[in-house]
C-alpha cells in the first residue's frame, strides 16, 4: 500500500510540473484586433467618437454659437465651390465681346467697348493670367508672354515688383461672377458721346415714377379701344352736313341762272 501511495504522489507531482497547453490560436479578426495596428485604430476611433459627442453636446447647449459657426463654414464652402476659374473668364469675355459685336459702333458704350477690347488684346498676346486664392479668383496682366525669350521677360531683376501687383489686377471672380467685367458692361448699348450736345438737365435720365408708369399703361390700353362719338358730336356733324348740302344746291342754282 505504501508503494502505491508513493507512485500516486509521483504521478501527481509530474502532472503539476508539466507545462500548460498552448492556447488555441483564434480567428484572423481576433488576431488583427489584438495587434498594435488594431489597438491604435480602436483608440483613434474612440477619440473621434468622443470629439463628435462633445460637438453635439456643445451645439445643444449653445445653439446661437453653433449656428454662427455653421453659417461661416457653409458660406466658406459655397464661396470655394462657386469660385470661377480661367475657362469661365474666357467664356464670359467671348460672350461680352459677341454682345458688343452685334451692335453698331455708333451706339456702343465707349467704356464697355474699350475694356473688352483691351482684355481680348491681352488674351491674344498671352499676357492675361489667372490665379486662385481659395475663396476668390484674380485675373491680372503681365508685361510679356511667359514663353517670350526676351531679356526683359526672363530676367527677374527687371520684372515688376509684388507691390505693383494690385495695379495689374483686371478682374475679381467671386461667387460665380466676374465683378469688374459685369460693371463695365452696364449700359453697354448706350453711347454717352451722342448726348454731349444736349443740355445738362437732359443728359441725365431718371426712372419714371409710379404715377407716370400707370398713366403710360392707361394710355397704351386706351389706344387699342374703338373710337366712340357722343350725341352732341353726331348732331353737330349732321347740321354741318346739311349746311354743306344747302350751300352746294344754292351754288348750282346760281350757275344755272
C-alpha positions as CSV (number, residue, x, y, z in Angstrom):
1,X,0.0,0.0,0.0
2,X,2.8,2.3,0.9
3,X,4.4,1.7,-2.6
4,X,1.1,2.6,-4.3
5,X,0.9,5.8,-2.4
6,X,4.4,6.8,-3.4
7,X,3.7,6.1,-7.1
8,X,0.5,8.1,-6.9
9,X,2.3,11.1,-5.4
10,X,5.0,10.9,-8.1
11,X,2.3,11.0,-10.8
12,X,0.6,14.0,-9.2
13,X,3.9,15.9,-8.9
14,X,4.7,15.1,-12.6
15,X,1.2,16.3,-13.6
16,X,1.6,19.6,-11.7
17,X,5.1,20.2,-13.1
18,X,4.0,19.6,-16.7
19,X,3.7,22.8,-18.7
20,X,0.2,24.2,-19.5
21,X,-1.0,23.5,-23.1
22,X,-0.5,26.3,-25.6
23,X,-3.7,28.3,-26.3
24,X,-5.5,27.5,-29.5
25,X,-5.0,30.4,-31.9
26,X,-8.2,32.4,-32.6
27,X,-9.6,33.7,-35.9
28,X,-7.8,36.2,-38.1
29,X,-10.1,39.0,-37.0
30,X,-9.2,38.3,-33.3
31,X,-5.5,38.4,-34.1
32,X,-5.9,41.7,-36.0
33,X,-7.8,43.3,-33.1
34,X,-5.1,42.2,-30.7
35,X,-2.2,43.6,-32.8
36,X,-0.7,47.0,-32.4
37,X,-2.4,48.4,-35.5
38,X,-5.8,47.2,-34.2
39,X,-5.2,48.8,-30.8
40,X,-4.2,52.1,-32.5
41,X,-7.3,52.1,-34.7
42,X,-9.5,51.4,-31.8
43,X,-8.0,54.3,-29.8
44,X,-8.3,56.6,-32.8
45,X,-12.0,55.8,-33.4
46,X,-12.6,56.3,-29.7
47,X,-11.0,59.8,-29.8
48,X,-13.2,60.7,-32.8
49,X,-16.3,59.4,-31.2
50,X,-15.6,61.5,-28.1
51,X,-14.9,64.6,-30.2
52,X,-18.2,64.2,-32.1
53,X,-20.1,63.7,-28.9
54,X,-18.6,66.9,-27.5
55,X,-19.5,68.8,-30.7
56,X,-23.1,67.7,-30.5
57,X,-23.4,68.4,-26.8
58,X,-21.8,71.9,-27.3
59,X,-24.2,72.7,-30.1
60,X,-27.2,71.7,-28.0
61,X,-26.0,73.8,-25.1
62,X,-25.1,76.9,-27.2
63,X,-27.3,76.9,-30.3
64,X,-26.5,80.5,-31.3
65,X,-22.8,80.0,-31.3
66,X,-23.2,76.7,-33.3
67,X,-25.4,78.5,-35.8
68,X,-22.8,81.2,-36.4
69,X,-20.1,78.6,-36.9
70,X,-22.2,76.6,-39.3
71,X,-23.1,79.7,-41.2
72,X,-19.4,80.6,-41.6
73,X,-18.4,77.1,-42.6
74,X,-21.3,76.9,-45.1
75,X,-20.5,80.3,-46.6
76,X,-16.8,79.4,-47.0
77,X,-17.7,76.2,-48.7
78,X,-20.2,77.9,-51.0
79,X,-17.5,80.6,-51.9
80,X,-15.0,77.9,-52.6
81,X,-17.4,75.8,-54.7
82,X,-18.7,78.6,-56.8
83,X,-15.3,80.3,-57.4
84,X,-15.0,80.9,-61.2
85,X,-11.9,79.6,-63.0
86,X,-9.9,80.7,-66.0
87,X,-12.1,78.9,-68.5
88,X,-15.1,80.7,-67.0
89,X,-13.5,84.1,-67.5
90,X,-12.6,83.3,-71.2
91,X,-16.1,82.2,-71.9
92,X,-17.6,85.3,-70.3
93,X,-15.1,87.5,-72.2
94,X,-16.1,85.9,-75.5
95,X,-19.8,86.3,-74.7
96,X,-19.4,90.0,-73.9
97,X,-17.3,90.5,-77.0
98,X,-20.1,88.9,-79.0
99,X,-22.7,91.1,-77.5
100,X,-20.8,94.2,-78.4
101,X,-20.1,92.8,-81.9
102,X,-23.9,92.7,-82.6
103,X,-24.1,96.4,-82.1
104,X,-23.2,99.2,-84.4
105,X,-20.0,101.1,-83.5
106,X,-22.2,104.3,-83.2
107,X,-24.2,103.0,-80.3
108,X,-21.6,101.1,-78.3
109,X,-20.7,102.4,-74.9
110,X,-17.1,103.6,-75.1
111,X,-16.1,102.3,-71.6
112,X,-17.5,98.8,-72.2
113,X,-16.0,98.5,-75.7
114,X,-12.6,99.8,-74.6
115,X,-12.4,97.5,-71.6
116,X,-13.4,94.4,-73.6
117,X,-11.1,95.2,-76.5
118,X,-8.2,95.6,-74.1
119,X,-8.9,92.2,-72.4
120,X,-9.2,90.5,-75.8
121,X,-5.9,92.0,-76.9
122,X,-4.1,90.9,-73.8
123,X,-5.5,87.4,-74.1
124,X,-4.3,87.2,-77.7
125,X,-0.8,88.3,-76.7
126,X,-0.6,85.7,-73.9
127,X,-0.4,88.4,-71.2
128,X,-3.6,87.5,-69.4
129,X,-3.2,85.2,-66.4
130,X,-5.4,83.7,-63.7
131,X,-4.6,83.0,-60.0
132,X,-6.8,81.2,-57.5
133,X,-6.8,82.4,-53.8
134,X,-9.1,79.8,-52.4
135,X,-12.4,81.7,-52.0
136,X,-11.9,84.0,-55.0
137,X,-10.0,84.3,-58.3
138,X,-8.0,87.1,-59.8
139,X,-7.2,87.9,-63.4
140,X,-4.1,90.0,-63.9
141,X,-1.8,91.2,-66.8
142,X,1.9,90.8,-67.3
143,X,4.3,92.7,-69.3
144,X,5.4,89.8,-71.5
145,X,4.3,86.4,-72.6
146,X,5.9,83.7,-70.3
147,X,7.2,81.9,-73.5
148,X,8.9,85.1,-74.8
149,X,12.7,84.8,-75.0
150,X,13.4,88.5,-74.5
151,X,15.9,89.5,-71.8
152,X,13.3,91.7,-70.1
153,X,10.8,88.8,-70.0
154,X,13.3,86.3,-68.5
155,X,15.4,88.4,-66.1
156,X,14.0,88.5,-62.6
157,X,15.9,91.7,-61.7
158,X,13.8,93.8,-64.1
159,X,10.5,92.1,-63.6
160,X,7.7,94.0,-61.9
161,X,7.7,94.0,-58.1
162,X,5.0,92.4,-56.0
163,X,4.0,95.8,-54.6
164,X,2.8,96.7,-58.1
165,X,0.6,93.6,-58.3
166,X,-2.6,95.4,-57.2
167,X,-2.2,97.8,-60.2
168,X,-2.1,94.9,-62.6
169,X,-5.3,93.2,-61.4
170,X,-8.0,93.4,-64.1
171,X,-10.9,91.4,-62.6
172,X,-12.1,89.7,-59.5
173,X,-14.1,86.4,-59.6
174,X,-16.3,85.7,-56.6
175,X,-19.5,83.5,-56.1
176,X,-19.6,82.7,-59.8
177,X,-19.3,86.2,-61.2
178,X,-16.6,88.4,-62.7
179,X,-17.5,91.7,-61.0
180,X,-15.4,94.3,-62.8
181,X,-16.3,92.9,-66.2
182,X,-20.0,93.0,-65.3
183,X,-19.8,96.5,-64.0
184,X,-18.0,97.7,-67.2
185,X,-20.8,96.1,-69.3
186,X,-23.5,98.1,-67.6
187,X,-25.5,100.1,-70.3
188,X,-23.1,98.7,-73.0
189,X,-25.7,99.7,-75.7
190,X,-25.8,103.4,-74.7
191,X,-23.3,105.7,-76.3
192,X,-22.8,108.7,-74.0
193,X,-21.0,110.6,-76.7
194,X,-24.3,111.1,-78.6
195,X,-25.8,113.1,-75.8
196,X,-22.9,115.5,-75.2
197,X,-24.5,118.3,-77.3
198,X,-27.7,118.2,-75.2
199,X,-28.2,120.5,-72.1
200,X,-27.0,119.2,-68.8
201,X,-30.5,118.6,-67.5
202,X,-31.4,116.5,-70.5
203,X,-28.2,114.3,-70.4
204,X,-29.2,112.6,-67.1
205,X,-32.3,110.5,-67.1
206,X,-34.2,109.3,-64.0
207,X,-36.5,106.3,-63.7
208,X,-40.2,107.1,-64.1
209,X,-42.4,107.4,-61.0
210,X,-45.3,105.1,-60.3
211,X,-47.9,107.7,-61.5
212,X,-46.1,108.1,-64.8
213,X,-45.9,104.3,-65.3
214,X,-49.7,103.9,-64.6
215,X,-50.5,106.8,-66.9
216,X,-48.5,105.4,-69.7
217,X,-50.1,102.0,-69.3
218,X,-53.6,103.5,-69.2
219,X,-52.9,105.5,-72.4
220,X,-51.5,102.4,-74.1
221,X,-54.6,100.4,-73.3
222,X,-56.9,103.2,-74.5
223,X,-55.1,103.4,-77.8
224,X,-56.4,99.9,-78.6
225,X,-60.1,100.8,-77.9
226,X,-62.5,101.6,-80.8
227,X,-63.4,105.3,-81.2
228,X,-66.8,106.4,-79.8
229,X,-68.7,109.5,-80.7
230,X,-71.1,111.3,-78.4
231,X,-74.6,112.5,-79.3
232,X,-73.7,116.2,-79.5
233,X,-70.8,115.4,-81.9
234,X,-73.2,113.4,-84.1
235,X,-75.8,116.2,-84.2
236,X,-73.1,118.8,-85.0
237,X,-71.9,116.6,-87.8
238,X,-75.4,116.2,-89.2
239,X,-76.1,120.0,-89.1
240,X,-72.8,120.7,-90.8
241,X,-73.6,118.2,-93.4
242,X,-77.0,119.8,-94.1
243,X,-75.4,123.2,-94.4
244,X,-72.9,122.0,-96.8
245,X,-75.6,120.4,-99.0
246,X,-77.7,123.6,-98.9
247,X,-74.7,125.7,-100.0
248,X,-73.9,123.2,-102.8
249,X,-77.5,123.4,-104.1
250,X,-77.6,127.2,-104.0
251,X,-74.3,127.3,-105.8
252,X,-75.6,125.0,-108.6
253,X,-78.8,127.2,-109.0
254,X,-76.8,130.3,-109.4
255,X,-74.7,128.6,-112.1
256,X,-77.8,127.6,-114.0
257,X,-79.2,131.1,-113.9
